[in-house]
Amino acid sequence: MNERAAEPVPDNLETGTAPMSLRVIEEFINTRRRDGDDIATPQQLVTWLHACGLVPADTVVNAEQRNCAERIREGLRALIAENNTEPVSSPRPDGLNPAARAELAELTRDFPLMLDVTVSPPRLVARTAAPVEAALARLLAVVAEAVADGTWTRLKACREPSCRWAYYDHSRNRRRTWCSMDICGNRAKARASHQRKSTAPLTVGQPTNR
């Protein structure tokens, strides 16, 4: 795949760079883009889940299930935003839903997981046979596994409020804060520079802009 050129993207590949099990979370969050939403309809959700090997191709999804998937996605975006530093000031609207984390907490109560000890190593699996609910529960299980193996805190949402693209921080010190330094990082620097110049006190004899 090629990198998207018209929107903030990770510095690496469009398909994400998180370790394989966590990569599905990175790519799930990034189904929301500036130019569209890859799970905007029930059929699109089936297509995406099937491409990830999470449901059969003939799975039927209703509007309620699709809405649930979107709420889980935005809740996960809110969670990974907490893995980053505070967002920079921006005149653009924040890409985070302030209620997303609370909604995710409410939704997760309906997705019971159990420890499957019949496989090696044991892993969390959905305690439901419904394909869509099982797929969404599996995504939540991936989060728990990433927390356990220490990779979760490296999955972050871009510090630029209007972006909030998910990316995996491969830096040694875990301090990468932008999905793309060339786009979001430079945009924030330009805003900060403009703000400093516009608020700097005039010195004696300095002409004013008219």
Buried (B, 14 or more C-beta within 10 A) or exposed (E): EEEBEEBBBBBBEEEBBBBEBBBBBBBBBBBBBEEEEBBEEBEBBBBBBBEBEBBEEEBEBEEEBBEBBBBBBBBBBBBBBEBBEEBBEBEEEBBBBEEBBEBBEEBBEEBEBEEBEEEEEEBBBBEBEEBBBBBBBBBBBBBEBBEEEEBBBBBBBBBBBBBBBBBBBEEEEEEBBBBBEEBBBEBBEEBEEEEEEEEEEEEEEEEEEE
